[in-house]
Amino acid sequence: MAKKFQLVDTFERRTPTTPTETNWKLCLVCQEETSESLVCPVLSKRRDPGSGYTTMAANLVKLDELGKLPRTVQLQRLDEGQGVEATMVAHQAKWHKTCMLKYNNTMLRRAEKRLIASSSAFGSTDNVPGKRARTHSSEATTSDTSCFFCGKSGTETLHEVATFQVDTRVRKCAAQVGDNELMARLSMGDMVALEAKYHSKCLLALYYRAKTTVEAEQKTDHEGVMSRIVLAELVLYIEETHLEEGTAPVFRLADLAKLYTTRMEQLGVALCKKVNSTRLKERLLAQLPGLRSQSKGRDVLLAFDEDIGEALGKACEQDCDTEAVHLARAAQIVRRYMFEDTGRFRGSFPGGCQEDSVPNVLVAMCLPVTRLKLGKLKVVRRQLLQRYEHQPFVSCLAGLYGCQWRRYQRARAQPGECCCSKVECGSFGLLILTFFLSFLFLYFWSEAQNDYFDFDWFNFGTLGFWFPWSLVLLVIAAALFTYIALLLVLAVCLLSEGQRLYLHWSHKTGIVVALVFSVTATAILSDLWSKEWKTLLLSLQVTAPFLHVAAVSLMAILSWPIALHFFRMNKKVRQVAALALYLSVLFPLYLVPLGMYSPCIKEAGTLGPTPTLIGHRGAPMLAPENTMMSFEKAVEAGGEGLETDVTISYDGVPFLMHDSTLKRTTNIAEVFQNRTHLDASMFTWAELQQLNAGSWFLLRDPFGTVSSLSELDCSRAQNQSIPSLAQFLEVAARSGRLVLFDLHRPPYGHPFHQSYINTTLQVVQAHINSSKVLWLPSEDREQVHAVDPELQQTSGEKASIHELTVGHITRLNLHYSTMSQQQFSKYQSVNISTNLYVISQPWLYTLAWCAGAQSVTTNSIHILSSITKPLFLMTQEEYSLMWILTDAVSALLITAVFIFHWWRERGLPWSGGRQTHENGPYSKFRTELSDVWSISSVSVRPDLRSAPSSPSNPHLPTITEE
């Protein structure tokens, strides 16, 4: 059927469809299903639960009489002949709370007021005294479904204005932002009378615009006030400098602009752009009529008219005749004294004859010249001790630390001021905290490298796939620590140069990221792998002496910026706090070695023999674990023992497998796809022989050593299968190696659940000498010892010597975290040897050697077999000497640094007086202004001879023509 096309009038108001019948399971008013819950007055806990129907029915009837009842709500469908209220009660009517609010008493009163107001607009207000009429257009009174602000309906919920407070605030905000269109709509009447509706985001956007406008106006007013204050201070500073006697100041406009910027920042005004130097010059010239500007290349110089004339006049004065007469008289005096000398030559030259031949008057005349030279040497020394800003170096530091690549963006820390603002002080403190926490986690995780394989294996069991998470974590920790350390170095260098710190927001974000990562990673690993903290404590027994030297050296380096700012502080409280904080860290560092213990610090000649190496599942770094290739590689690398794990197959064949399932070390997912989660003991020996036990090693590279294998070894590893216990024992028997294995009991229901020990024992007795077997299973140990007393009974737990002796224990197999030199010595005294597992790092092997362990189980047998002496071993005397020298040298260096800064900040001992800082209201301007030239009198005044440097203005470099 062909469709009928019709032009749609978009301006036509469409009447919503009105339901003809009432669905009493839905809302009485809207008849719609929404997420809002329904309210039933019958279920109310009030004393009169049905009163809600009375109110609702009465309001609906009155609104209908006033003509304010919407078309969607018809009383005809709510009245079944008994009245609206009775019909509601009979059907237990329900409604939404929002729908009920549209027809409550408040809405009824407003409808009545609007009716009265509309009547009064036509002159019928005589019967309603005291009522305030609201005038509005007839169009505005009609209900609109669009937002009052944006004019759109959309899918968002529209809210109706219900209070006059909203109307008042909207009018205020419209006036503040100058929204003429909104003010025109508001002129039609108040929003309550207009039944205005709005989106929440539109109303909040209006409030935010008004707030932003007000803040911008306040900020502009504040900046203008501060600008006028700083200009006034700058004018007073120039006038004070001009009034000083004996100087004719010349100001460079670039320095004045920098002073202006610095002072504005000190008053809390952040300038968005560079100060306009030309505008500043015009403002200064307007306030100082006698000031004139002169251009010298790219520089603009400011000087007073009277000073320029006087300086030029004095520079042109020259009396050559008087100077010639003075020289002639001096020569005559010297000549007279020379001819008065009556000394004669007597055949020899006595000692000191040349000095004695010079007339005293000549010496007296030359003495002022000598003193002048010495005075110049003092000036040279003082210049060498002054602080110079290395512009390229400081620019690079400030650019990397705070992205302040331009010179005017940064400022020096003034004498007596803090090195940074409160926000930057907090950022610097957070940087130091992040540095220590990130270093702690990096040290913690790098020392846990011995157990990376266990960590990855744990994640494999949790996630179901293999990935080197341990290395990823190490790389992230190292990168974040390097980043934080670089920021800290930049901050210390800036402080050493006397610069104020400003850390860019991107670096602040990076610091927070590094802090969150370090804290989160440390907390998670501490919860899941708490034993690694014991590894951390063990590592300190080897690294603590070197960490102590590094920490003391770091404190010696930090003494430079600390001493610099210590002597520049003008408040004793700050000085005491800074020095106390520094010393509270330094002195404990000096005394840390007193509480340090390490088995590697022992007397010469007391070191025991090298621990025996036992290959953990063979040589798992050189071949797939628990394979014949792995055990043969362990024997070739020099291992004196082999360790493995034994499981009983479903048909009673003991075979080698560590995991409870075959998923990690075989290709069971390809051969038996539906049995990957079964226990390994639930497979027959024939089924186990179908699996490949070597391809996973080449694919996953668990230790990162596959690349070092030859092509022949890779090909051999690719074709490895699961070996039986008998095959393993034959390899050990041929090479004469010890055997250590753990025995897994089959699950309940297995044919050999009860007889697995006897089955394993029979295989052992048939293929190897029992004296070479370290029997680790603790079940039925007495019966095993009775059947084969030659087995070396090995316990995996610590116990008293009496208990171990009664249990026929000859060896302990303990985790390396339980390492204790005292316990090892105690067990060794009763011929009980100790084996530690699993040790793969050289530093742990060194610690076990020094502690007295007889053997270790290792994954890196090819690495540890090449170690012939401990990595760290020294006597108590050597360590004490190292400790004392480190502390003494650092103390001398720190003292020298503090003395040097005291010397530089307070003045040289021979300079004729201490350097003083001004305390006037404009001393900060004097300190910052680095280029003010003064031309003093050409004649040499007596007061200038006795005091070559005037302390009244010590910070302004001057060029004086004496």
Salt bridges, closest charged atoms under 4 A:
ASP48 OD1 - ARG46 NE 3.86
GLU80 OE2 - HIS91 NE2 2.85
GLU156 OE2 - LYS201 NZ 3.06
ASP167 OD2 - ARG171 NE 2.90
ASP179 OD2 - ARG209 NH1 3.96
GLU181 OE2 - ARG185 NH1 3.28
ASP190 OD2 - ARG134 NE 2.58
GLU195 OE2 - ARG114 NH2 3.48
GLU233 OE1 - ARG263 NE 2.90
GLU240 OE1 - ARG926 NH2 3.00
GLU244 OE2 - ARG926 NH1 3.27
ASP255 OD2 - ARG252 NE 3.27
GLU282 OE1 - ARG279 NH1 3.88
ASP299 OD2 - ARG252 NH1 3.93
ASP305 OD2 - ARG292 NE 3.44
GLU306 OE2 - HIS242 NE2 2.85
ASP307 OD2 - HIS242 ND1 2.90
GLU310 OE2 - LYS314 NZ 3.13
GLU389 OE1 - ARG407 NH2 3.95
GLU389 OE2 - ARG410 NH2 3.22
GLU389 OE1 - ARG412 NH1 3.71
GLU417 OE1 - ARG500 NH1 3.45
GLU417 OE2 - LYS924 NZ 3.67
GLU424 OE2 - LYS508 NZ 3.30
GLU497 OE2 - HIS390 NE2 3.92
GLU625 OE2 - ARG617 NH1 3.22
GLU625 OE2 - ARG664 NH2 2.95
GLU632 OE1 - ARG716 NH2 1.98
GLU643 OE1 - HIS616 NE2 3.78
ASP645 OD1 - ARG617 NE 3.98
ASP645 OD2 - HIS744 NE2 3.93
ASP659 OD1 - HIS658 ND1 2.76
ASP659 OD2 - ARG664 NE 2.67
GLU687 OE2 - ARG675 NH1 3.16
ASP713 OD2 - LYS633 NZ 3.15
GLU730 OE2 - HIS767 NE2 3.97
ASP887 OD1 - HIS548 NE2 3.46
GLU905 OE2 - ARG387 NH1 2.14
GLU918 OE1 - ARG926 NE 2.90
ASP931 OD2 - ARG252 NH2 2.35
ASP943 OD1 - ARG941 NE 3.41
